Amino acid sequence: MTSTSRRQFLAGLAGLAPAALAFQNEKSGLKITGVRLVEMAPLKPAPSYTPAKGSWSTQGVEVANPMSIYPKYKATRSLFMADPGKVPSFWVEISTDKGLKGYGNGGPGGGTIVTEHLTKLLLGEDPFDVEKIWDILWRSTMSYGRMGVTMNAISGVDLAIWDLVGKATGMPVYKLLGGATKPRVPAYCTGNDIEQHLEAGFQRMKLAIPHGPADGREGQRKNVELVKRTRELMGPDGEIMLDCWMAWTERYTLEMAEMFEPYRVYWMEECLQPHDYAGFGRLRKQIRSTRIVTGEHEYGRYGFRQLLEHEAAEIWQPDIHWVGGLTEMRRVGALAAAYDIPVIPHGGGSRDSIHYTYAATNSPWAELFMPAPGGPKEVYDLWREEYMITKGPEGLYTQPSDKPGFDWQLKPVS
């Protein structure tokens, strides 16, 4: 196949949605009558506590990032990231004329787009028309979006609509997608509270790499020490992944891959800035000791088409709250499946994303985060209950609820 014909084939494939689902051939008898942002609270709130001093989960520790080159912002992400109270992620409630309501969670900054633009496009629509609604939202925001906050907004709305459809049909969302493809989903835990995660039973862990090029050779040695210590504590059989969070350069990545080789790292994630498709492709061709993966900060199927064309990632990692919701996640997953590329979503153990992973044949693992160490037993018991944690030969597992919709363990409080 010539390069021109290959591009034409990929362009056509990326424009196709997965096969229509049964409910999409029906009219629901529902009409969207209300859209509003809401605050959500847990149905079973965990007790508050002061985390153990120095625990990674407090986010008060240094993690390599794109701003590490500036000493003023290097110490913690909070120094440069938007104030979550001013540019927040959001929850949206979509209500219907029959009193049925659905809830969805979208990424930072998307809430204003929902209230000031998308709402007028949603009112009067049948929530079963998920493909049509998604396309209307996409086309209407294309002139000023396509990535970032507009896609964050679409994601939250789309998830609320899927929640509505599940409730209207009396089915969990994974059933709407075609049903379970595995009895439960093997999980890995992200974070550097290594002892806590091992004690909990995880046999797969992703470490947040603390240092990048700005820290020189000493930073490289500290990165290696973290991985070496984890391997020694875990033993030879568990899997170690590394989150490099857009902080490295190609040369630095090549050097680190060589230094990590004795410790059998399963993947190195987001080593470069997300738009550097060619750089990721070069790394994949040069590095054989581990897998090069990315996609957390990629938006929609067209971005993932770029990853495909550059052969840039061995595993794709879309986030359901940013990529365009479940509707677009299905398209990305279909594109990946055509090339036998695994899809392991960022934050994939969340109560919405897990329905996708459970139903997708090419989505083998789910990402989880544990509450910070130092809390009372009730905190971790509630965590296990919410994520339906079980133990087995691959460590810890999670799975979705069998109740209608996403079965959010949350309630609106405003």
C-alpha positions in Angstrom: 0.0 0.0 0.0 1.5 3.4 -1.0 1.7 6.2 1.6 -1.0 8.1 -0.2 -3.4 5.1 -0.3 -2.6 4.3 3.4 -3.5 7.8 4.5 -6.8 7.7 2.5 -7.6 4.3 4.1 -6.9 5.6 7.6 -8.9 8.8 6.9 -11.9 6.7 6.0 -11.5 4.3 8.9 -11.2 7.2 11.4 -14.5 8.6 10.2 -16.4 5.4 10.9 -18.2 4.7 14.2 -18.4 1.2 15.6 -21.5 -0.8 14.6 -24.8 0.7 15.8 -26.1 -0.7 19.1 -29.6 -2.1 19.5 -31.1 0.8 21.5 -30.0 3.3 18.8 -32.6 1.9 16.5 -35.4 2.9 18.9 -37.0 6.1 20.0 -36.9 6.3 23.8 -40.0 8.4 24.3 -37.8 10.7 26.3 -37.0 14.3 25.6 -34.1 16.3 27.1 -35.6 19.2 29.1 -32.9 20.3 31.4 -29.1 20.7 31.6 -27.3 22.0 34.6 -24.0 21.7 36.4 -24.1 20.1 39.8 -21.9 19.4 42.8 -21.7 15.7 43.7 -21.1 14.1 47.1 -20.4 10.4 48.0 -23.4 8.3 49.1 -21.0 6.8 51.7 -18.5 9.6 52.6 -15.2 8.4 54.0 -13.9 9.9 57.3 -11.4 12.7 56.9 -7.9 12.2 58.1 -4.3 13.6 57.9 -2.3 11.5 55.4 1.0 9.9 56.5 3.8 12.4 56.2 5.6 12.3 52.9 3.0 10.1 51.2 2.9 10.5 47.4 -0.9 10.6 47.2 -1.0 14.1 48.9 0.4 15.5 45.6 2.7 17.6 47.6 5.8 16.0 46.2 7.9 16.7 43.1 6.9 15.0 39.9 8.7 15.5 36.5 6.6 17.7 34.3 6.8 20.0 31.3 7.4 23.0 33.6 10.4 21.5 35.4 12.7 23.6 33.3 11.6 26.6 35.3 12.8 26.5 38.9 9.9 28.7 40.0 7.4 26.0 39.1 9.4 22.8 39.6 8.5 21.7 43.1 4.9 20.7 42.6 2.3 20.8 39.8 0.0 23.0 41.9 2.5 25.9 41.3 1.6 26.1 37.6 -1.7 24.3 37.1 -5.0 26.1 37.1 -6.8 26.6 40.4 -9.3 23.7 40.5 -11.8 26.0 42.1 -11.6 28.4 39.2 -11.0 26.0 36.2 -12.7 22.9 37.6 -13.6 19.6 36.2 -17.4 19.4 36.4 -20.5 17.3 36.8 -23.5 17.8 34.5 -27.0 16.6 35.1 -29.2 16.0 32.1 -32.9 15.7 32.9 -35.9 14.5 30.7 -39.6 15.1 30.5 -40.2 11.7 32.2 -38.2 12.7 35.3 -35.2 10.5 34.4 -31.8 12.0 35.0 -28.3 11.2 33.9 -24.9 12.3 35.3 -21.6 12.8 33.7 -18.1 14.0 34.6 -16.1 16.2 32.3 -12.6 17.7 32.3 -11.3 21.1 33.4 -12.9 24.2 32.0 -15.6 22.3 30.2 -18.5 23.4 32.4 -18.8 26.9 31.0 -19.0 25.5 27.5 -21.8 23.2 28.6 -23.9 25.9 30.1 -23.2 28.7 27.7 -23.2 26.8 24.4 -24.1 23.1 24.4 -27.3 23.4 26.5 -29.3 25.0 23.7 -28.3 22.2 21.3 -29.4 19.5 23.8 -32.8 20.7 24.7 -35.6 18.7 22.9 -33.3 15.9 21.8 -33.9 12.2 22.3 -31.1 10.9 24.5 -31.1 7.6 22.6 -29.7 9.5 19.6 -26.2 9.4 21.1 -24.3 9.5 17.7 -26.4 12.3 16.4 -26.0 14.4 19.6 -22.3 13.8 19.7 -21.8 14.9 16.1 -23.9 18.1 16.7 -21.8 19.0 19.8 -18.5 18.3 17.8 -19.5 20.3 14.7 -20.8 23.2 16.7 -17.6 23.6 18.7 -15.1 22.8 15.9 -14.5 26.5 15.1 -13.0 27.2 18.5 -12.1 23.8 19.9 -11.4 20.3 18.7 -9.1 19.7 21.7 -9.0 20.7 25.3 -11.9 22.4 27.0 -14.5 21.9 24.3 -13.8 18.2 24.2 -13.8 18.1 28.0 -17.3 19.6 27.8 -18.5 17.1 25.2 -17.1 14.3 27.3 -19.2 15.2 30.4 -22.4 15.6 28.4 -21.9 12.3 26.5 -21.3 10.4 29.7 -24.5 11.8 31.2 -26.4 10.7 28.1 -25.0 7.2 28.4 -26.0 7.1 32.1 -29.5 8.2 31.0 -29.7 5.5 28.4 -28.7 2.8 30.9 -31.3 4.0 33.4 -34.0 4.1 30.6 -33.3 0.6 29.5 -32.6 -0.8 33.0 -29.2 -1.9 31.9 -25.6 -1.2 33.1 -23.7 0.7 30.4 -21.3 -2.3 29.7 -24.4 -4.3 28.6 -25.3 -1.5 26.2 -21.9 -1.8 24.7 -22.3 -5.5 24.0 -21.7 -7.2 27.4 -18.7 -8.3 29.4 -15.6 -9.7 27.6 -13.9 -10.8 30.8 -15.1 -11.9 34.3 -13.2 -9.1 36.0 -10.5 -6.5 35.1 -6.9 -6.8 36.3 -5.9 -3.5 37.9 -2.7 -1.6 38.4 -2.2 1.2 40.9 -0.5 4.6 40.2 1.6 6.4 42.7 4.8 6.1 44.7 3.4 4.8 48.0 5.0 1.5 47.1 4.7 -0.3 50.4 1.0 0.6 50.7 0.2 -0.7 47.2 2.1 -3.9 47.7 0.4 -4.5 51.0 -3.0 -4.0 49.4 -2.2 -6.7 47.0 -1.3 -5.0 43.7 1.2 -6.8 41.5 1.2 -4.1 38.9 2.3 -0.5 39.8 2.9 2.7 37.9 5.5 5.0 39.4 5.4 8.8 38.9 8.9 9.6 37.8 10.2 12.5 39.9 13.0 13.8 37.8 13.7 14.9 34.2 16.4 16.6 32.1 16.5 19.7 34.4 17.9 17.5 37.2 20.9 16.3 35.3 22.8 13.0 36.0 21.8 13.1 39.7 18.1 13.1 38.7 18.7 10.1 36.5 20.3 8.2 39.3 17.4 9.0 41.6 14.9 7.8 39.0 16.8 4.5 38.7 16.9 4.2 42.5 13.1 4.5 42.7 12.6 1.8 40.0 15.3 -0.5 41.6 13.8 -0.2 45.0 10.3 -1.0 43.6 11.6 -4.0 41.8 13.4 -5.3 44.9 10.2 -4.9 47.1 7.9 -6.3 44.4 10.1 -9.2 43.4 10.8 -10.5 39.8 7.3 -11.2 38.7 5.2 -8.1 39.1 5.0 -5.3 36.5 6.4 -1.8 36.8 5.3 1.0 34.6 6.6 4.6 34.6 4.6 7.8 34.1 7.0 10.5 32.7 4.2 13.1 32.3 5.4 15.0 29.2 8.7 15.9 30.9 11.5 14.3 28.9 13.3 14.7 25.6 14.2 12.0 23.1 17.8 11.8 24.2 16.9 11.7 27.9 14.3 8.9 27.2 16.9 6.8 25.3 19.3 7.2 28.2 16.8 6.3 30.8 15.5 3.3 28.9 19.0 1.9 28.9 19.5 2.6 32.6 16.2 1.0 33.5 16.8 -2.2 31.4 18.0 -4.4 34.4 14.7 -3.8 36.2 12.3 -5.0 33.4 10.0 -2.0 33.1 6.8 -2.9 31.3 6.2 0.6 29.8 7.3 4.2 29.8 4.4 6.6 29.4 4.1 10.0 27.9 7.8 10.6 27.8 7.5 13.5 25.3 5.0 16.3 24.9 1.8 14.9 23.4 2.0 16.6 20.0 5.4 15.1 19.2 4.1 12.2 17.2 7.2 11.9 15.2 9.4 11.8 18.3 7.3 9.0 19.8 7.6 7.1 16.6 11.4 7.4 16.6 11.5 6.2 20.2 9.4 3.2 19.5 11.8 2.2 16.7 14.9 2.6 18.8 13.8 1.3 22.2 13.4 -2.5 22.6 13.7 -2.9 26.4 10.2 -1.6 27.1 7.0 -0.3 25.5 6.5 3.3 24.6 2.9 4.3 25.3 0.8 7.6 25.4 -2.6 9.1 24.7 -3.7 10.5 28.1 -3.6 14.0 26.7 -4.9 13.1 23.2 -8.3 14.3 22.1 -10.6 12.4 19.8 -10.1 9.9 17.0 -8.2 12.3 14.8 -5.5 12.7 17.4 -5.2 8.9 17.8 -5.0 8.6 14.0 -1.9 10.7 14.2 -0.5 8.2 16.8 -1.3 5.4 14.4 0.2 7.0 11.3 3.5 7.7 13.2 3.5 4.2 14.8 3.9 6.3 18.0 2.6 4.1 20.8 2.3 0.4 21.5 -0.6 1.0 23.9 -3.1 3.8 23.7 -4.3 5.6 26.9 -7.3 7.9 26.2 -9.1 9.4 29.2 -12.9 9.0 28.9 -13.5 12.5 30.5 -11.3 14.3 28.0 -11.3 12.2 24.8 -14.9 12.9 24.0 -16.7 10.6 26.3 -17.8 7.0 25.8 -19.0 7.6 22.2 -15.6 8.8 21.1 -13.8 6.2 23.2 -15.6 3.5 21.2 -14.4 5.0 18.0 -10.8 5.2 19.3 -11.1 1.7 20.5 -12.4 0.4 17.1 -9.5 2.1 15.3 -7.0 0.5 17.8 -8.6 -2.9 17.4 -8.1 -2.8 13.7 -4.4 -2.8 14.3 -4.3 -5.0 17.4 -3.3 -2.1 19.6 -4.3 -2.5 23.3 -6.3 0.4 24.9 -5.7 0.9 28.6 -7.5 4.1 29.5 -6.0 6.7 31.7 -8.0 6.6 35.0 -9.7 3.5 33.5 -10.9 2.2 36.9 -13.2 5.2 37.3 -16.9 4.1 37.6 -17.7 5.2 34.0 -14.5 4.2 32.2 -14.5 0.7 33.7 -17.7 -0.1 31.7 -15.8 0.5 28.5 -12.8 -1.7 29.6 -15.1 -4.5 30.8 -16.8 -4.6 27.4 -13.8 -4.1 25.1 -11.8 -7.1 24.0 -8.6 -5.1 23.4 -8.7 -3.3 26.8 -6.9 -5.6 29.3 -6.2 -3.6 32.4 -7.7 -0.8 34.6 -5.8 2.0 36.4 -6.7 2.7 40.0 -5.6 5.2 42.7 -5.6 4.3 46.4 -6.5 6.8 49.1 -3.4 8.2 50.8 -1.8 6.1 53.5 -2.4 7.0 57.2 -6.2 6.8 57.3 -8.5 4.6 59.4 -9.5 1.1 58.1 -12.9 2.4 57.0 -11.3 4.6 54.3 -9.8 1.6 52.5 -12.8 -0.6 53.1 -15.0 2.0 51.4 -12.5 2.2 48.6 -12.6 -1.6 48.0 -16.4 -1.5 48.1 -16.8 1.4 45.6 -14.4 -0.2 43.1 -15.6 -3.8 43.7 -12.0 -4.9 44.5 -11.2 -8.6 44.5 -8.0 -10.6 44.7 -6.7 -13.2 42.3 -3.6 -14.6 40.5 -2.8 -11.2 38.9 -3.1 -9.2 42.1 -6.2 -7.0 42.5 -9.1 -6.8 40.1 -12.0 -4.3 39.6 -15.3 -4.5 37.7 -18.4 -2.3 37.0 -21.7 -2.4 38.8 -24.6 -4.4 37.3 -27.1 -1.7 38.2 -28.6 0.6 35.5 -26.4 3.3 34.0 -23.0 3.9 35.6 -24.4 3.4 39.1 -22.5 6.4 40.4 -22.0 6.1 44.2 -22.7 9.8 44.3 -25.6 12.2 44.8 -26.2 15.8 43.6 -26.0 18.3 46.5 -26.6 21.5 44.5 
